[in-house]
């Protein structure tokens, strides 16, 4: 299973109203082992060298729920199966970002531990568990 990592800027971005997670469009980007994301240095998608996603059927995530109960907020994102429509360059990291935000602010990333390659027709499942994150 992939390891979840939060971008440190995400906390400040929430406090400064850069995200409306109930309505903004969230997407995923991919980077390879030589372009690892940095929790402390990266803040927007342009900070990371990503691979081309033109040969993937979709990189848009579906927010299942966004809300709080008894003071704990949870963002639930549906798991996603992506299909390669052509060869996809190797990647190790799956980056979640806010496509609606002005600068495509970063939220988190998943480290798959080794590089993944997809040939045309291959599928890859993004499993976000029971929630993308929670705040208490």
C-alpha positions, 0 to 999 in steps of 0.5 A: 500500500502507498504511503500518505504524505501531507504537504506542509503548505496545505495547512496554511492554505486552508487557513488562508481560504485557498481551498473550498474542498466541498466544491473545488476540482481535485486532480492527481499528477504523477512524478517519477523517483528522480522528482520526489515531492518535498513536504516542506519545499513544494506548495504548488503543482509547478514546483514539481516535475511531473510526467505527462498524463495525456495517455491516462483516461482521467485524472479528476477525483470525485469527492464523496463527502466533505463535512464535519461531525462532532468537530472533526472534518473529513474529506472522503474521495472515491477510489479511482481506477485510471486506464492507460490509453497509451504508454505512460512514463514511469512514476512513483508518486501520485500527487493530489492537488486543487485544480480550481485553486489559483496556483494549483495548490498541493494537498498531499502525495502517495509514495508507491515505494518503487516506480510503476509503468503502464502500457496501453490498456493497463489499469492502476487503482488509486486507493484513498482508504476511508478518507483523504484526510481528517482535521480535529 
